[in-house]
Amino acid sequence: MRFAAAADAEALRIKGEAELSAIKQQESLGAALEAHPALLRVRELESLRELARNSNARIYIGFAKHAAPKDEDAG
């Protein structure tokens, strides 16, 4: 019983350390992206490339927000 509890505690400790490490990596990445916005664009393009490799992926783009405003008086 003690051995199992010790093993569980060790597993939780290792998991916690891994999560902390992942958070620190994300923080570092966030700082790099903030300092160099072009890196964010590169990540976006890499993500689109990965999506393009998947024939089931669907990409929806909001074209309406880029359309010219309609003239309401033109009827």
ABEGO torsion letter per residue (X at the ends): XAAAAAAAAAAAAAAAAAAAAAAAAAAAAAAAAAABAAAAAAAAAAAAAAAAABAABBBBBBAAAABBBBBAAAX
